[in-house]
Amino acid sequence: MRFITIPVSIGCTCCMPLPGFNEFGDLPAGIYRATLEEVTERFGTNPAKRGLVTKHLTHIHELAKRTNHLERFILFGSYITAKPEPNDVDVILVMDNAFALKECPIETAGLFDQAVAQARYGASIFWIRPAALINESVEDFIAYWQIKRDNSHRGIVEVIDEETII
């Protein structure tokens, strides 16, 4: 397992590989950084349902990068847990401030419509531009997604490119 260095900020875990699951089947609280290859090796193997969700995830990542405005790609929810058959993949897209939905390539537009994303890609996709945040930083916005419905905390994963690894 390779160790990577990440900037320390609210809820981030520095110099850590993707950890094991806690007693609830979640990653321990924190924001972990990994390449898409590392994510799919860790969470995308067996059984058949995980394979399909992994194919969707890979396609979503590819489409988001095609916009040329993707700043960060965050994963949360059942895909990155011990759950044997996750229902879908949950994604947060942080787009740069120059991103304009009306100007994105037609093949990527479905990522930015929740009903289309769920039907087409089996994904819950949320997206934001930093300038749209009011009284909150991008780091705070991302850290919020560690909070589960029962108010406990879980780990989430930021997918990074190989060249981002320090």
N, C-alpha and C positions, 0 to 999 in steps of 0.2 A: 504494500500500500504506500502510495506516495504522499508526502506531507506537502501542503501548500500554505503559503502565507497570504493572509487576507487583511484588508484594513480593519482595524478595530473600531467598532461603533456600537450603538445600542443593540444589544442582543447578538452581536457577531462573535464567532468563535475563531480565534486566531491559531494558525499553525496546526490544524487538526485535519486528519482524513475523515471521511464519512464514518461516524461512530456506529456502534451496534445499537440495537433497539433497546428502549427501556422496558420496564415491566408491563407497560400498556401497549407495546408494539409500535411506539412512535420513536422517532429520533429524539434524543435529549434536546431540550430547548437550546436554540441558537440558530444562526444563519450559517450554513455550511456552503462552501464553494466547491464545485466539481465540474469537470467537462461533461458534455453530453455522453461521451463514451463511458466515463466512469459511472454516470447515473444509470445508463441502460445495462451495464454489466452488473451493477448492484441490485437494481430493482426490476429489470426487464426480462429476467429469465423465468421460465416456468410459472405457472401453467399456461395454457393457451390464452386465457383472458389477459394475463399480463403481457403476453406477446402482442396482442392486438392493441392494447393501450399504449405500449411502447412504440408501435408503428405510428400511431396517432401523434404521440409526443414528438417523435423525430420529424414528422411532417410539419407540425405546428412550428417547431423551432426553425426549420428551413424557411417556411413562409414568412415568419416574423423577421428573420434576417434579410429576406428579399426586399423588405420595405426600405432598407438602408437607414432606418431611424430607430432601431432597437438599441436601447441602452442597457437594459437588464432583463433577464428571463428567470423568473422565480417559480419554483414548484412547491406545492403544499398539498395536504390532503392525503387520501388513502393510497395513492400510488407510491408514495415514499414512506410507507409503513410496512409492517409485517403482514398486513391483510393479504390473504392468498389471491383473492379476486377483487381488485379495486374496481369500483363502478366506472370511473373515468379518471382523467388527469386534470388537476387544478393548476392553473397557470396565472401568473401576474406578468403582464408585459409593461415595462417602463419604457415609454417611447421618448425620444428627445423632443424638445419644445418646437422644433421645426416640423414635426409630424402633422400632416393634415389628412384626415380620413378621406376627404373627397379627392385627394391626389394619390392615394395609395394604389398600387397595381390591383387590377380587378381580381386576380387570383388570391390576393391576401385579404380582401375586404371582409370575408366571412369570419375572420379572426376577431373582428371588432363588433360583432353582433352576437350577443349571447345565445339567442335561439338558434341561429345558424351554426355557431361553433359547437353547440351541444349536439345538434342533429348531424352535422357533417363530420365532425372530428371527435365526438364523444368526449368533449372537454368543457369545463367551466373556465372561461377566460375572462380575466378582469384586466383592464388597461388604464394607464394614467400617463399624463405628461407632467413633469415637475412643476411647470408654471400653473397648473390647475389646482395644486395643493394650497390650502389656505391655513396659515399658522401651523404647518406641519412640514417636516423635512421628508425627503424620499426615504431616508433610513427609518424614520418613525413609522411611515406608512407601511413599509415592508415588514418591520418588526411586529406590527399589529397582527399580521397574518399567522403569527405563532400561537395566538390565543385560540383555543378550541371553544366549542359551544358551552362546555361546562366550566369555562374560565381557567382550565389548566393550560399549560404551555407545551408546545411541541417544537421540534426542529423543522426547519424548512431548508430548501436547497436553492442556491443561485447557480444556474448553469453558466459556465464561463468558457471562453475559447482557449485553446492551448496557449496562444500567445499572451493571454492575460495572466497566466501563472507566473508568479514572481520567483 
